[in-house]
Amino acid sequence: MHPLILVFLSLTFSPSAAQPARSVSKPTDDRVIIQRRRIVLVRPRSLAKEFPHKKTAIVVYPVVSGLRNPVVLRRVRTAIDFKNIFDSSLDEYRSDTWLSEFTYSVNYNRNYMLDLTFEQSGSGAYPDDQSKHFLFNLKDGSVMKATDVFEPGKLASLAAMIDRQLQSEIKQIVKENGEDAGDAHDSLKFEVSNLDDFSVGPKGVTFLYDAGFPHVIKALQPVGRYFVSYAKLSEYLKSDGLLGRFKHGSGI
């Protein structure tokens, strides 16, 4: 394995690296400490010679620490273990020329919720990018689902509300593209099963929807991000869920 990869792995997974250097932050229960790890993946000379514009790739990855409960911390770390994000290891990325950049965003980190989005971009026959979203319950380390925070009996109504946003977006796409849109959107509908992928923020929840269009019609794909304020979600929120405190529309 390349020396740079070994250095990255040792920094990422060693217990000492998990503690923030010169930090006065103390372990808590309701949020984590996140350190950014950045490395430059250097590809083998044979690949660099054949693809001179792809000699390196940039990887930026979060190292999570700071929870008092070691079981919860271990569950979160396991879920975002590098290979579990896009099913590729650092060595596999280095041995292939597809990846250009791997990074992440912290969308929310308080009130027992950790919301992360991972993104990767690269190119093979054509440029492409992918994302993977995680929303953790920091009380037990689980990945949150719709039934954890929304009333089960109202999921169908909630999904229908989000579907109206999706269909409105589709109408606009068809209007802008005319006949080029064809029947690409005929089967698209936001279902109850799609509610599990949502991101929390200071003002409300963003529901995520990936239509999975192939590259040739990617321009026709809905953006798939549908925001609903806590005020509008009030009747759908479970009082005993992690979002229950916002049933009356107050921000986080």
C-alpha positions as CSV (number, residue, x, y, z in Angstrom):
1,M,0.0,0.0,0.0
2,H,1.2,3.5,-0.8
3,P,2.9,5.3,2.2
4,L,0.5,8.2,2.0
5,I,-2.5,5.9,2.4
6,L,-0.9,4.2,5.4
7,V,-0.4,7.6,7.0
8,F,-4.0,8.5,6.3
9,L,-5.3,5.3,7.7
10,S,-3.2,5.6,10.9
11,L,-4.4,9.1,11.4
12,T,-8.0,8.2,10.8
13,F,-8.4,5.1,12.9
14,S,-5.9,5.4,15.7
15,P,-7.4,6.3,19.1
16,S,-4.9,9.1,19.6
17,A,-5.9,10.8,16.3
18,A,-9.6,10.8,17.3
19,Q,-8.9,13.3,20.0
20,P,-8.7,17.0,18.9
21,A,-5.3,18.5,19.3
22,R,-5.1,21.4,21.8
23,S,-8.8,21.4,22.1
24,V,-10.6,22.5,25.2
25,S,-13.8,20.8,24.1
26,K,-15.1,18.2,26.5
27,P,-16.9,15.0,25.5
28,T,-20.7,15.4,25.4
29,D,-23.7,13.4,24.5
30,D,-25.7,15.7,22.1
31,R,-23.0,16.4,19.5
32,V,-19.6,15.1,18.2
33,I,-16.2,16.6,17.5
34,I,-15.2,16.4,13.9
35,Q,-11.6,16.8,12.5
36,R,-11.0,17.1,8.8
37,R,-8.4,14.7,7.3
38,R,-7.1,15.6,3.9
39,I,-4.7,13.6,1.8
40,V,-3.5,13.6,-1.8
41,L,-3.8,10.2,-3.3
42,V,-0.8,9.6,-5.6
43,R,-1.5,7.1,-8.4
44,P,1.1,4.5,-9.6
45,R,3.6,5.7,-12.1
46,S,2.1,3.5,-14.9
47,L,-1.3,5.1,-14.5
48,A,0.1,8.6,-14.2
49,K,2.0,8.1,-17.4
50,E,-1.1,6.9,-19.3
51,F,-3.4,9.6,-17.7
52,P,-1.1,12.6,-16.9
53,H,-4.1,14.7,-15.9
54,K,-5.1,12.2,-13.3
55,K,-1.9,11.7,-11.3
56,T,-3.6,12.6,-8.1
57,A,-6.9,12.7,-6.3
58,I,-8.0,14.7,-3.3
59,V,-9.7,13.0,-0.3
60,V,-11.1,14.9,2.6
61,Y,-12.7,12.8,5.3
62,P,-14.2,13.4,8.8
63,V,-12.7,11.8,11.9
64,V,-15.5,11.7,14.5
65,S,-14.8,11.8,18.3
66,G,-16.1,13.5,21.4
67,L,-19.0,11.3,22.6
68,R,-19.0,10.0,26.2
69,N,-20.8,6.8,25.2
70,P,-18.2,4.6,23.5
71,V,-20.8,2.2,22.1
72,V,-22.6,5.1,20.3
73,L,-19.3,6.5,19.0
74,R,-18.3,3.1,17.6
75,R,-21.6,2.7,15.8
76,V,-21.3,6.1,14.1
77,R,-17.6,5.4,13.2
78,T,-18.5,2.0,11.8
79,A,-21.3,3.4,9.6
80,I,-19.1,6.0,8.0
81,D,-16.0,3.8,7.7
82,F,-14.4,4.8,4.4
83,K,-15.3,1.7,2.5
84,N,-18.9,2.0,3.6
85,I,-19.5,5.3,1.9
86,F,-19.2,4.5,-1.8
87,D,-18.0,0.9,-1.6
88,S,-14.4,1.7,-2.5
89,S,-11.3,1.7,-0.4
90,L,-8.5,4.3,-0.5
91,D,-6.3,1.7,-2.2
92,E,-9.0,1.0,-4.8
93,Y,-9.4,4.7,-5.5
94,R,-5.6,5.0,-5.9
95,S,-5.4,2.0,-8.3
96,D,-8.1,3.5,-10.6
97,T,-8.3,6.8,-12.4
98,W,-11.9,7.6,-11.9
99,L,-11.8,9.7,-8.7
100,S,-11.0,13.4,-8.8
101,E,-12.3,14.5,-5.4
102,F,-13.9,13.0,-2.3
103,T,-15.3,15.4,0.4
104,Y,-18.0,15.8,2.9
105,S,-20.3,18.4,4.5
106,V,-21.6,18.7,8.1
107,N,-25.2,19.8,7.7
108,Y,-26.1,19.6,11.4
109,N,-24.4,18.6,14.6
110,R,-26.4,19.2,17.8
111,N,-29.4,18.1,19.8
112,Y,-28.4,14.5,19.5
113,M,-28.4,14.6,15.7
114,L,-25.4,14.3,13.3
115,D,-26.2,15.1,9.6
116,L,-23.5,14.4,7.1
117,T,-23.3,14.4,3.3
118,F,-20.5,12.7,1.4
119,E,-19.7,13.6,-2.2
120,Q,-17.4,12.2,-4.8
121,S,-16.7,13.4,-8.3
122,G,-14.7,11.8,-11.1
123,S,-14.7,10.9,-14.7
124,G,-14.5,7.8,-16.9
125,A,-16.2,7.9,-20.2
126,Y,-17.9,11.0,-18.9
127,P,-17.8,13.2,-15.8
128,D,-20.0,12.1,-12.9
129,D,-20.7,12.9,-9.3
130,Q,-22.4,11.0,-6.5
131,S,-23.6,11.7,-2.9
132,K,-24.4,9.7,0.1
133,H,-26.3,11.1,3.1
134,F,-26.3,10.0,6.8
135,L,-28.5,11.3,9.6
136,F,-27.5,9.8,13.0
137,N,-29.4,9.6,16.3
138,L,-26.6,10.3,18.7
139,K,-28.5,8.7,21.6
140,D,-28.0,5.2,20.2
141,G,-25.8,5.7,17.1
142,S,-28.5,4.5,14.6
143,V,-29.3,6.0,11.2
144,M,-32.5,7.8,11.6
145,K,-35.7,6.8,9.7
146,A,-38.9,8.6,9.0
147,T,-40.8,6.6,11.7
148,D,-38.3,7.9,14.3
149,V,-39.5,11.5,14.1
150,F,-42.8,11.5,12.1
151,E,-46.2,10.1,13.1
152,P,-46.6,6.7,11.4
153,G,-50.2,7.3,10.7
154,K,-49.4,10.5,8.7
155,L,-46.6,9.3,6.5
156,A,-48.8,8.8,3.5
157,S,-50.1,12.4,3.8
158,L,-46.5,13.7,4.3
159,A,-45.3,11.8,1.3
160,A,-48.1,13.3,-0.8
161,M,-47.1,16.8,0.3
162,I,-43.6,16.2,-0.8
163,D,-44.7,14.6,-4.1
164,R,-46.6,17.8,-5.0
165,Q,-43.2,19.6,-4.8
166,L,-41.7,17.0,-7.0
167,Q,-44.4,17.1,-9.6
168,S,-44.2,20.9,-9.6
169,E,-40.5,20.7,-10.3
170,I,-41.1,18.1,-13.1
171,K,-43.7,20.4,-14.8
172,Q,-41.1,23.2,-14.9
173,I,-38.5,20.9,-16.3
174,V,-40.9,19.7,-19.1
175,K,-41.9,23.3,-19.8
176,E,-38.3,24.3,-20.2
177,N,-37.3,21.3,-22.3
178,G,-40.4,20.7,-24.4
179,E,-40.4,17.5,-26.4
180,D,-36.8,16.7,-25.3
181,A,-38.2,15.7,-21.9
182,G,-40.1,12.8,-23.5
183,D,-41.6,10.4,-21.0
184,A,-38.6,10.5,-18.7
185,H,-40.6,11.6,-15.7
186,D,-43.7,9.5,-16.1
187,S,-42.8,7.0,-13.4
188,L,-41.5,9.5,-10.9
189,K,-43.4,9.8,-7.7
190,F,-42.4,10.6,-4.1
191,E,-43.5,7.6,-2.0
192,V,-43.6,6.8,1.7
193,S,-40.5,4.7,1.2
194,N,-38.6,7.9,0.1
195,L,-39.3,9.6,3.4
196,D,-36.4,7.9,5.1
197,D,-33.8,10.1,3.3
198,F,-34.1,13.5,4.9
199,S,-31.7,16.1,6.2
200,V,-32.3,18.4,9.2
201,G,-31.5,22.1,9.4
202,P,-32.0,25.2,11.5
203,K,-35.4,26.0,9.9
204,G,-36.8,22.7,8.8
205,V,-36.3,19.4,7.0
206,T,-35.1,18.8,3.5
207,F,-36.4,15.6,1.9
208,L,-34.0,14.0,-0.6
209,Y,-35.0,12.2,-3.8
210,D,-32.7,10.6,-6.4
211,A,-34.4,9.8,-9.7
212,G,-31.3,8.0,-10.8
213,F,-31.3,9.2,-14.4
214,P,-28.5,7.9,-16.7
215,H,-25.9,10.4,-17.9
216,V,-27.5,10.9,-21.3
217,I,-30.6,12.5,-19.7
218,K,-29.0,13.8,-16.5
219,A,-30.0,17.3,-17.4
220,L,-33.6,16.4,-17.1
221,Q,-33.3,15.0,-13.6
222,P,-35.2,16.8,-10.8
223,V,-32.8,18.4,-8.3
224,G,-34.6,16.3,-5.7
225,R,-34.4,18.5,-2.6
226,Y,-37.7,19.5,-1.0
227,F,-37.7,21.8,2.0
228,V,-40.5,21.9,4.5
229,S,-40.4,24.3,7.5
230,Y,-40.9,23.0,11.1
231,A,-44.0,25.1,11.2
232,K,-45.5,23.2,8.3
233,L,-44.3,19.9,9.7
234,S,-45.8,20.5,13.1
235,E,-48.8,18.1,12.7
236,Y,-46.5,15.3,11.4
237,L,-43.8,15.4,14.1
238,K,-43.8,12.9,16.9
239,S,-43.7,14.5,20.3
240,D,-41.3,12.0,21.7
241,G,-39.0,12.0,18.6
242,L,-35.8,14.1,18.3
243,L,-37.7,16.7,16.3
244,G,-40.6,16.8,18.8
245,R,-39.3,19.9,20.4
246,F,-39.9,21.8,17.2
247,K,-43.6,20.9,16.8
248,H,-44.6,24.5,17.2
249,G,-42.3,25.7,14.4
250,S,-39.4,27.0,16.4
251,G,-36.0,26.7,14.7
252,I,-33.1,24.7,16.0
